[in-house]
Amino acid sequence: MIIQIEEYFIGMIFKGNQLVRNTIPLRREEIFNFMDGEVVSNPEDEHLKVAEIILKLYFAEIDDKKVRELISYKLEVPEFTKKVLDIVKDIEFGKTLTYGDIAKKLNTSPRAVGMALKRNPLPLIIPCHRVVAKNSLGGYSYGLDKKKFILERERLNMVSFKFNKVY
């Protein structure tokens, strides 16, 4: 299903009540490059809530760790991809790791890590955008402009999250 919130379109697939795949918020002209389906005109409240949370993640208005507590999701990926994504889940909001950092932890290659990240079915919820190359942003299925935007938003909002945690 695809849900529209303002000018953004978010693709999602559920199995029962668990989210198993989503897109980042995209423009109408982009969404169908990443997910087939129809735009749902009257989504169920629970689906709309998940879409709204994904939109907040995109604008770095909520921490992914909090989101993983709020929504029901299931990670359906091969074992190696799961190992990579488990490391990625621990990357702090506003921070990054390199493909090489993760590769060392798993005794594999940075390229293998990149291929596993490309299979991430829950972008933003599992923050694969926080993995960068040694000397560049690396890659991102949705485009480097979006990766850069998300990382910049997180860095801007990181201070307010830390402030709110203290008080």
Residue pairs with C-beta under 8 A, 6 or more apart in sequence:
1 11
1 12
1 13
1 14
1 37
1 38
1 40
1 43
1 47
2 9
2 10
2 11
2 12
2 31
2 35
2 37
2 38
2 39
2 40
3 9
3 10
3 12
3 39
3 40
3 43
3 47
3 48
3 51
4 10
4 39
5 25
5 48
5 51
5 52
5 55
7 27
7 28
8 25
8 26
8 27
8 55
8 58
9 23
9 25
9 26
9 27
9 28
9 30
9 31
9 39
10 22
10 23
10 24
10 25
10 26
10 51
10 54
10 55
11 21
11 22
11 23
11 26
11 31
11 34
11 35
11 37
12 19
12 21
12 22
12 23
12 47
12 50
12 51
12 54
13 19
13 20
13 21
13 22
13 35
14 20
14 47
15 74
17 46
17 72
18 72
18 73
18 74
19 50
19 71
19 72
19 73
19 74
19 122
19 125
20 73
20 74
20 75
20 76
20 121
20 122
21 35
21 121
21 122
22 50
22 54
22 121
22 122
22 123
22 124
22 125
23 31
23 34
23 35
23 123
23 142
24 54
24 58
24 123
24 124
24 142
24 146
24 150
25 54
25 55
25 58
26 34
26 142
34 141
34 142
40 47
43 51
50 71
53 62
53 67
53 70
53 71
54 124
54 125
56 62
57 64
57 67
57 124
57 125
58 124
58 150
58 153
59 153
60 93
60 150
60 153
60 154
60 156
60 157
61 157
63 93
63 161
64 89
64 93
64 124
64 125
64 126
64 127
65 89
65 93
67 124
67 125
68 89
68 125
71 125
73 122
73 125
75 82
75 85
75 121
75 122
75 126
76 121
77 85
77 116
77 119
77 120
77 121
78 119
80 106
80 108
80 112
80 116
81 116
81 119
81 120
83 106
83 116
84 102
84 106
84 113
84 116
84 117
85 116
85 117
85 120
85 126
85 128
87 97
87 102
87 105
87 106
88 97
88 102
88 117
88 120
88 126
88 127
88 128
88 130
88 131
89 126
89 127
91 97
91 127
91 130
91 131
93 127
93 154
93 157
93 158
93 161
94 154
94 155
94 157
94 158
94 161
95 130
96 130
96 131
96 132
96 151
97 130
97 131
97 132
98 110
98 131
98 132
98 133
98 134
98 138
99 110
99 111
99 113
99 114
99 117
99 131
99 132
99 133
99 134
99 138
100 110
100 134
102 110
102 113
102 131
103 109
103 110
103 112
103 113
106 113
110 133
113 131
114 131
114 138
114 139
117 128
117 131
118 139
118 141
120 126
120 128
123 129
123 141
123 142
124 150
128 140
129 140
129 146
129 147
129 150
129 151
130 151
130 154
131 138
132 138
133 139
137 144
137 147
137 148
137 151
138 147
140 146
140 147
